[in-house]
Amino acid sequence: MKRRKNSFEKWFSFSRHRRRLGAGALGAVLEQADLQALKTQLVLAADGQERVYAHGSAPDLAEHLLRLRGEFVGQPELLYRHAQLIVLIRREVDIPAHYERFEQLWLAEVSYLRTQLDLRWLVAACDTFIDHAKDPVLRAVALSAVVLVNTVKLQETERFLLGAAATSAPEQEEALQALRTRRVNLFDGLSAFIPGTDDTLRNMRWRLDDVCALHPLGAVVLEIFERLQGESHDNVYLRFKQRHTRDKTRWWQS
């Protein structure tokens, strides 16, 4: 596995310095932010810009932020400011100051941000906590969310690669019967999940609740877990939720 560059190597990286040009002026603007006002101000389209997800990272900071702005057209400015902070932190612009501002934003607005941000930015927030939080509890709790979502991302990407036939094929009755009547081994002693009744995810959810209660921002992780059960969010968690029949072992809130 390729190692991360050390601070000495980063200092002599031209691309690193290029990616930070103009960051000072943006930092000054972010420092003066009125959180309540930013909730009511909407991001306006620039030059007919439509809301679209940015893809890739532009070397020029201003260009990258303009591209990123398109993700938030019609949404509250506070959500875009949150993204701007993450960009500055990732580009290593005065990390202590910007991370402190980022964490204080979350502590002040956790209820708002957890419900308004999509999974892309909730996971990006958790990545930021993992990389920079001083509290080891927060770092560990955030990591659980990232591992969870990245596992689902891999599984769902594989379904996309395999094509419609693999994703829409009917369940094999023989396989279902095997799961319901005997232990089905997957690999290395790991057994398969039993559709409809299994308590594995219910027990995991209880443990997740306990760990997330150790830090106020654990609420972000619980939000992410609930999002995976959403009726419009097709993924392996939702599909097994739809197969579930035993209320005693349900793992979702509503």
Secondary structure, 3 states (H helix, E strand, C coil): CCCCCCHHHHHCCHHHHHCCCCHHHHHHHHHCCCHHHHHHCEECCCCCCCCCCCCCCCCCHHHHHHHHHHHHECCEHHHHHHHHHHHHHHCCCCHHHHHHHHHHHHHHHHHHHHHHCCHHHHHHHHHHHHHHCCCHHHHHHHHHHHHHHHHHHHHHHHHHHHCHHHHHCCCCHHHHHHHHHCCCEEECCEECCCCCCCCHHHHHHHHHHHHHCCCCCHHHHHHHHHHCCCCCCCCHHHHHHHHCCCHHHCCCCC
